[in-house]
Each structure stands twice: as structure tokens, then as C-alpha cells.
Amino acid sequence: MKNLLLNPTSALVLGALAAAGAATLMAAPASIAADGKKATAAKPALTVTTVRPSNAQLPIKLAANGNVVAWQEAIIGSETGGYRLNEVRVNVGDIVKKGQVLAVFASDSVNADVAQARAALQETRATAAEATANAARARTLQSSGALSAQQISQYLTAEQTANARIAASQATLASQQLRLKYTQVVAPDSGVISARNATVGSVVGVGAELFRMIRQGRLEWRAEVIAADLSRLKPGTSAIVKAANGTELTGKVRMIAPTIDLQTRSALVYVDLPPTMGANAPFKAGMFASGQFELGTSNAMTVPQQAVVVRDGFSYVFRLNADGRVSQIKVQSGRRLGERIEVINGLTPDTLVVVGGAGFLNDGDLVRNVAAVNTATAAK
């Protein structure tokens, strides 16, 4: 019992230690809370720039594909037969003018026939001059009774016969001269030679094809458009046609086919292209080309192209919330105009959209915002 009893001094020491421990325990929760608050204070993951969507007038376009063909292809054939081809003056790709000589046939026999027809005409004219003089004398003697009525009639008939022979000889000469003209094959119009079958030394028949020519060098784009979109097109509509090499030409719709293909349910739209003649022309008949018909403009809500992030095949933008965090929003993108892209749905005009740094964010990230200049507004 004596060992369990404490003296007054020991009791005072134990009391002081107990009070100090209690004070320490009372102060510990406040210190721990302060340290935890400092530990959980989050830092922004990235500094970003933001803008709000803006309205813009975007072009309405209708895309189509088709082939480039000749506007009209002229077939140039032989108008005479049985003659040897002496000279061919043009080749495929040559640019020719209307009336230019393309090939020449042997004309020796035709020249002889022309000379013979000209001599026959001179002979008939001499005979007709004599018959005319005799008829004139018969008319003067008609009232004197020196010639019988039968003789006078014979002289007058001879005059008419001689004049008819002159006309026949003139027709024969014209026919031979036409044959001589046909020994030269000329271009019926200006254009580009697209095919050549003429060979020097060959003997061809009447109507044999010698050349093919793209008239005036004009090409057209025959676009295939589905039946549902035909009502949006009309003659005169502009179209931008792009060749396989990247070259673009602006044409206009000339006509729309009156029938629709039963297999494809599409119709041909004929678009006139500017003339591009020569071997280095960017568009050539037979090539495939894509294009877009320009159908006017419409109002659209747009954002900078950098604001749209494509992930897993879908388009997203990041909206900046009031608490400084971002939310990933799925949107449907549409037309493009320069560095801006149309957003069809998913956004409202007052949404604050992240532009700079959008590709590095994830849903819920805390960011520091630096306002960016709205390029669409500044351009206005």
C-alpha cells in the first residue's frame, strides 16, 4: 500500500504531463485538417484559349462524280473513193482551224477529167454561138418568105439545143471540179484531232473514216446525280470540277438528261467546261473527275477547326464550365470554310468552347482560361 501512494511532488508532475498531452491531442485535428486542405488543392492541368461559336454564311454544295467527254466529236471521212492517199498533214493532238487541209489524195486523173470537161464546154459554146447566129438570121427573114416555116423552126430549135448543151457541159465541169476539191480533206470546224486512221499510200472508199476531231476543243463533264437531288439543279448552275491531277475548272450546267438510269437511279447532268486545247491541257476526254455544284449559301454556327477533336471516329469539343473544368461534348460537324467548321448540333451560341490545347484535354480536366480573339468576328 505504501508503494502505490505518491508523494505530492510526483502528483504535481503527473498532472502537468497529462495536461500537456491533452493540449497536444486538442491541437492535432486542426493541424491535420490544414495539411489535408493544402494537399487536396488541385492545380490546372493546362492553360487554354476559348471562344464562343459564331454565325457565318457558308456555301451550299452538291457533290457528284462523272466522266469528262467531248462536247461533240466530228468524224471526218473521205468524200471520194478509189484514190491513193498521198499526204497526211496532221496527227493526233494537233489543233486545227476550220478549212485547214488535213490530207491530200492523188489528183492526176481528176485533173485530166476537169481539163476534158472544160474543153467540152468550150466546144459546146462555139456550137451554140453558131446556132444563135443562124437563129437570128432566120428571125429576120421570117416575114420575107425566103425561108419556110420548117427551116425557121429548125434554126430556133438548134439554138435551144446548143444552149442546153452548154448547161450540161457546165454541170459536167462543176462535177469534175467538185471531185478535184474532194481530193483534199479539210477540217469542217476548228478543234483538236482526237483520232487518226489515215495512212499514206492507202486507197480508201467513199465515206471511210480518216480522222476524229473534238469540235472547238470543248469538253463537258457528265455528272451522275441521284434523282432526289435533280430538283436542286437547273441550267446555268455553276460547278467546280476537279481533275485527277488536282486541276480545277469552273463550268456551268448546260442541260439535265430527260431520263433516269433504271439501274443506278441517277441522271446525267451535262456541264460545259471552258475550252482547254493542246497536249498539255489539264482535262482530257475520257478521264474521271469529281465536282461540286454551287447552290447558294445558308447561315451556320461555326467554331475554329482546332476546337474540334476527333476520337474513335467521332467529333468532340470541350466546353469550359464555371468551375474551371471542361466537359467533353459530342457534336456533328458539317461544312468547312477556311479555318472554321460548321457545328450542326451539340452546341448553343453561348457555349464557351476550348480552342488552343483542346487536343490534350480529357473530360473533367481543370484548366486556366485565356480568352482568344474570335477570328470570324475580327474578319468582319
Order of alpha helices (4+ residues) and beta strands (2+ residues): alpha-beta-beta-beta-beta-beta-beta-alpha-alpha-beta-beta-beta-beta-beta-beta-beta-beta-beta-beta-beta-beta-beta-beta-beta-alpha
